[in-house]
């Protein structure tokens, strides 16, 4: 075996191992979305084997190619005409972002049907080999964008206005690649993408675009196979409520707003400045250097809770700042809302006092810091906070939070060791 084919065999063994782990999620009676690509093909093989062993399920393929493979393997298929709700979809991806589990998909050309199937699925299990895990989407892979053939050049120009270099995908004969829905694909290289959710929205607004290959907050779980075995990454949604809402807490001057804004930009989640929800009377008191009482804070905390409930009702992730100094305050804003995660910004008192002294145009008086520190009840382990030190620059603190969110919100467990294909 040549070095190249041995490496391919190793990679296939990883793909197969990830696929086998995901197929374990399929239960009797399920409607299963069947993904597209070389990794998803291993899942279709494994599903066919389980079908022969007696597991009953119906498949909805994400491409003509997968439909052919599934039919030949004897998997019974159904369609959206019969079933609009899919229990579980198993699909590959081109890149998976650590922590957020956001994806780039579509190098295989099936992104439109894949997204329709993913959107109709209760769960989207993603299967990849370790080479596809990245810190930032877009550094290595372009974002495939499915566009109408009509007006292609105008659509391409509009996508380039968003900062991409957009190339028409071609087949080896030099003709344009044509999707299952008779569209074209523009592979758009943006470089590392700071805010994939925002980019997905912006691409979606371009006239002529049918769909992009950015899959935001959809994957859950992701099975990653590497030499050490298959690791399962579960999204925050699996362990807590779905989707997650972060309450960034700490005393005044700990950097809540700057860090929360940085997080919001990176994760693409909505942001609310908790201080903006204070009633006028509270702002006036703080301006005058008068500490707020529990009853002053009550209506404010209720407004913070209302914002959180608004996000929950819309099923949107979000980030809100709130000093949330006492346990009883946190009880009001978090209570039994499983989606909410505390991010506690802990800092040295002198450092915070120094930062506060340098801050202009804010109603919080430096003199109030002492009262805030005296009031603060640090969150205990039962509140399961993500605690971070605020000494490093805000961008670094945000990075740490995303990493912590990734390792606690994405639990990594070994589920299998890949078998080498001979
Ligand atoms: C097809 C896809 C594929 O899932 C993706 O391209 C990964 O493919 P492979 O498993 O062959 O690397 O999104 O549209």
Boltz pocket constraint, residues with backbone or C-beta under 6 A from the ligand:
constraints:
  - pocket:
      binder: B
      contacts: [[A, 35], [A, 36], [A, 37], [A, 38], [A, 39], [A, 40], [A, 91], [A, 92], [A, 93], [A, 94], [A, 104], [A, 105], [A, 106], [A, 107], [A, 108], [A, 109], [A, 110], [A, 111], [A, 114], [A, 127]]
      max_distance: 6.0
